[in-house]
């Protein structure tokens, strides 16, 4: 029996190119030349351009392998990015600023070939780990043309966002007992001089030296119990988060976003939906979770959990709820993350706080608005309590999955999680928070049983 099926293409084909030369540099004591190479993963989609993440591998500036994290980088690409892992020269080949020059050369190459690889030249971000985190911060903060050397000089090496992982940000103050010990340290090898004996020179190669108000947005990831790169190194002086509560005022007013829908485009799967979002959308649209999943919502994996997210339309890369005028068709009951923008949330032992993402909104001269008014959520204090509980619940589930490292356990937990909190329809006539609490208790019992 032969059957003809129609396939609904939701994602483009992704192509991986490895070992692609982007620059030539001196080698073997200056007598020869060698290629610097990158690996790139990009979508074969001629209808749109994608933001680009430049990944920088770590290795104490002594070793690096641009292909070491290719499997993980493919996951980023599938979330709506072009991802390029760029090679740089290590300390055994030459001192700083060689590696920074190489990273900037790679960024210029990608901009020069942005059309070929479907890159939006106005949306570049850098991300890297450890020594790569250091180079991430330096690439984002240092805009001196002296560091742009080589080909494609007509293109900029500036980036619009940075996400360094456990970065050394002040190599002049690593805790060494003596200059003898410091002489063989990775920081000294990278600089080509002893960091304890040349503190002023070391500071000139540190991210903390180059922080200005014009720096792009940073998200710094650093473990509090890091014994290799001290946690304090991740706190770049000058990039400090001002925490706010809902009664504070900050620059949020954007003139009702007239003529702009930039924050509703190119968001990939980042607009995750919590149960309150689903309750609001089901109530307002008169549909259930399955109905939302037909066109406007899709499932994605976020840190081991299956979660729903707003679906971007493949032809326009815009939110499916944008109307023809570029306005939000569900504005009164839009998701919490949409209400939040351009704010972020931070959770700690004291509860939930807000902070302003300084350069996230492209509208200039924004006016001060009270956060409570901006969010426009009825019963905001109760909503914030729900968010804190939801945050802790997700964290607990992820910890349990990570602790067991068992695929069968993870599958059972995520299926029940999705079923209890999302697939079962909420009663529009009943209080959401009461329904959520009942479901939380049910899930707690399920999780406890699965953990036995």
N, C-alpha and C positions, 0 to 999 in steps of 0.2 A: 504494500500500500504506500502510495506517495502522497505527502501532504505539503502544501505550500504555506509557509509561515511568514508573517511580517514582523520585522525586528524594529523596535523603537530605540534608536540610537540616542543614549543619554550622555555619553562621554565620548570624546574624540579618541582616535588612536594615538598612543604615546610612543615616541621614538627615542631610543637611547643611543647616543654617539659617545664612544669612549676613546681616550687618547688623542683628542683633537688639538693640534698645535695652535696656540694663540699668540706666541711671541718667541723670539730668539734672544738668548743671553750668552754672555761670555762664560766659557768653561775651561777646565784644565789650565789653571793659572793664567787665564786670559789668552791662551794660544788657540783655542778652538771655540766653536759656538755650539749650543744645544737648544733644542726646543723646550719650551714650557708648554704643558698640556692641560686640558680640562676634560671632564666628563659632563655631558649635558643631557637632560631629559626634557623633552618638549612635546606639546600636543600638535598633531597634524590637523589644525583647524584654521582654515583661511578666513573664517568669518569674524574673528576677534583677536585681540592681543591680550597677553597675560602678564601679570607682575612677575618679576624675576627674583629668585633667591640665590645669592652667591654663597655657597657653603665653603668654609675654610677649616680643613682638618687640623687637629691638634697634634702634639708630639714633642712638647718642650722645645720647640724650634730646632730640634736635633733630627727628628724624623717626621715624615708625613706621607700619607697615602691617599691620594684624591679619590680612590675607588673603595676605600674601606667601609664607607657608610652608604653605598649606593642603594642597597635594599631599603633603608629607611628614607632616603631622599626620594625614592619612587613614591612613597606614601605621601610626601608633601606635594609632589607633582600632581597626583590624582586629586588633590584638594583644590587645584586650580592655579598652579604656579609652573613657570619654567624654572628648573633647578639646575645650576651649574656648579660643579665642584672644581675648584681652581688650584693648580699646583703652584707652589712658591719655593724659592731657594731656602735651604735650611742653613743653620749656623756653621756647619762644616764647609759650606761653599762661600760664605761671606757674611759680614755683619749687617745689622740694621743700617740703612733703611732698605736693603735689598728685598726682604720679603714683602714689605708694604708697597714698594714699587711694582712688584710682580702682581699683587692683588689688584692694584689700580689699573695695571695694564690689561688684566683679564676683564675688568668691568668695561673699559673702553672698547675692547674687542667685541664684547657682547652687545654694546650699544651700536657699534658700527654694523653689526649683523643682526640687528633686532628684527628686521622684516623677515629674514630667513628663518629665524627661530621663534617667530610669533610673540616677541617680547614687546611690552609697552615700555618705551624708553624713558618714560616719566615715573616709572614705579620699580625702582631697584631697592632691594633690601640685602643686607649682609648678615650672615649667621655663622658662628663657629664655636668650637670648644677649646677651652684651656688656652694654649698658645694661639690657636685659631680664634678664640674669643678675644684675645688681645688684639690680633690683627683686624678682627671685626670692628672693635671700638676705634682703632686707629683709622681704618678706612672710612668710617662714618664721621670722624671728628676732624681729621687733618685734610685741609683743602689747599695747602700750599702747592702751587704749580711745580715747585722743585721736585715733587715726588711723582709727577707725571712724566715718564721717560719712555721713549720707544715709539711704537707705531700708533696710528689712529689718534693723533694729538688733537684733531679737530673735534673729538668727542669728549664729553665730561666723564670724570670718574666719581662724581658725587652720587650719594645714595640717599634714599628717602626714609629709611628705617634701619634699625640695627637690633640684633638679638644675640648678644654675646653670652655664652655659657661659661660659668666659673672663670671669668677673665682675670689675669694679672693686670691691674690698672695702674699700679705704682711700683715698678721694679726696683726703685731706689731704696725701698724699705722692707724687703724680705728679711725675716728674722734669722740672720746668720751670726754665729758666735765670734767669728774673726774674719779678716780679709783673706786669710789663707783658705778658709772654708768657702767663702764667697767666690773665690777665683775660678773654681770649677763648676759653679752653679749655672744652670741653663740660661738665666738672665744675663750673666756675664759673657757667656759664649755668644749669645744672640747679639749683644751690644759690641762685642769685641774689646771689652774693657771691664775691669773689676767694678761691680756696682757699688761696693762699699767705699772704694777709694775715689770714685768719680760720680758722686751723687748728682751734681749739677748737670753733667752730660746725660746721666740716666734719666733725669726728669724730662729732658727734652725729647725723650723717646717714650713718654708715658701718656696714656689717654687722659689722665687727670689734668695735664697741662693744656689741653686743647678744648676743654669744655667751654662753650659759649651759649648765649641765648638762642643762637641760630642752629644749634645742634638738632639733628633729626630725632624723632621719637626713639627711645631705647626701651627694650624689655630685657632685663638682666636676670639670668637664671643661675642660682648659686646655692649649693647645699650648705646648710648651717653647720654640718659636721665634717666639712672638707678638710682633710689633713695634708693635702698637696698644695692647693692654692688657698691660703687662708680666706675665710668668709669675708673679712673686712676688705679684701681686695676687690670684691664685687660691688662695693659701694663707691661709685664714681662721684667724687666731690663735685658739686655743681649740678648734678642730676639727682635732685632729691625730691621725693614724692611728698606733696602737701596733702595730708589727709583731711577730708571734709565730712560733715554729716548733713542730713537732709535739710537742716535749717540754715546752712551756710549759703552764701551767694558766690557765684563765680561766673566767668565769661562764657555763657552758653547761648545767649540770644543771637539768632541768625536771621532775623527778618522773615520768619516763617519759611525759610529755605526757598523762596521764590526763584525760579530759574535754575535750581541746582538739585540734583538727585545723586550726586557723586557717592554718597555713603550708602546708596542702595544698589550699587553696581560693583562687580568684581570682588564680591565678598566670599566667593567659594562656598564652603560649608561652615563658615564661622558663626552664622546666626543660629546658634543652638536654641532649641525650644524646651522650656521647663514645663511641668504640669500646669502651672497657672496660665502660661501662654496658650496651651492646648485648650484649656477650659474656656478662656476668653474667645478664642477663634471658633470653637465648636458652638458656643452660645450665640455669637454674633452671626455666623454664617449658616447656622441651622444644619450642620453636618456632623459626621463622626470622624474618627481618626482615619479610617479607610478612605473617606471622602477627601480629606486633606491630602492624603498620600497620592491621590490620582494625578495631581498636577502641581500643587504648590509646595509640597513638603517631601523631603527624601530622608532616608536613613543614612547615618554615617557612623563610623567608629571613632570615638574620642577617648583616648587613654584606656582602651580595653572595654568601654561601654558602648552599646548601640544606642544612639540618641537621634531624635528627629531634628532636622535643620531646614530652614527656608531654602527652597530650591532656586538657583539662578537659572534663567532661561538660556539654553545653549546658543541661540542665535544672537542674543543681545548682551548676555552676561549680566542681566539686570534681574532684580527680584521679581518674581512672578506676580506680585501684588501691585506693581507700578502700573498706573494707567497711561493712556496715550500722551497725557500732558506731563508725564514724569512725576506725578503725585501719588502718594500712598493711598491705595483704595481701602485699606483697613486701619487708617491712622488712629481712630479712637480706641481700637483694641489691638494695636500693633504689639509685637513681642517685646519683652523686657529689655533685651539687648539693644533693640532699635530705640526704645525710649531713652536708654542710658546714654547713647552716643551724643557728644564726644567725652563722656565720662567713663572711667573704669571703676571696678569694685575691688576692694581688698578686704579679706577676711582675716581676723586674728582673734586672740582670746577675749578681746573687748567687744567683738561683734563685727558688724559690717561698716565699712567706710567707703567714701568715694574719693576719686582723684581726677583731675582734669588732664586729658590727653592733649597737650598743648597744641600740636600741629596736625591733629587728626582731621579737623574740619577745615576745608579750604576757604571758607568765607572769612573775610577780614573784618576787623573792627567789631567783633561781637560784643554784645552788651551783657551786663551782669544780671543774672536771674537766680532766684532762690531755687536750690536743687529740688525741693519738694514740689514747687510749681512746675518745674521742667519735666519731672517724671510723670506727674498727673496720674498717680495711682491711688484709687480710693483706699482708705485705711492703710496708709503707707507703713506705719510702724508694724502692723500685723504682716504686711507683705515682706518687709525686711526680715522679720523673724522666720517666715517661711523660707526665704532665700538662704539664710544661715543654716537652717536645718537641712535643706536640700543640698547645700554645698558639703556639709559634713557627711551626709548619707552617701553621696557620690564618692567622696574621699574614702569612706570606710569600705565600700564595695571594691574600689580599685585596689585598696591595700590587701583585701582578702584574696582577690584574684592574683595579685602579684606574689603574695606569700605562698600560695599553693602551686603556682606554675603548672596547673592541670587544665588541659583544653576542655575536657568534659565538664569540670566544675565551672569554668568561665562561661561555657555555652549555656548551661542550665541557669546560672545566675542572671545573665544578660537577657535571656528569653523571658524569665519571670519578671524581671525589672521592667522590661518594655510592656509586657502584658498588663501588669498591675497598675503602673503609673500612666500609661499612654493609651493602650488599645481599648481598655474598658472605658466606655463613655461616661463622662461626668454628668451629673444631673444639674441642668441649668437653673432649676428652681431652688436648689439647695446651696448652702454656704460652701464655697470651695475649700476653705481651710479645714473645715470639719471632715469633708470627704478625703482630703489629702492625708489627714492624721489617721483616719481609719485604714487607708491603704498603706501608710507607713508601718502601722502595726502588723498588718497582714504580711507585708514584705519582710519585716524583721523576723517573724516566725518562720517564714520560708528560708531566709538566709541562715538562721540558727540551725534549722534542720539539715540544710545542705552542708553546713560546716562540721557536722558531727562525723 
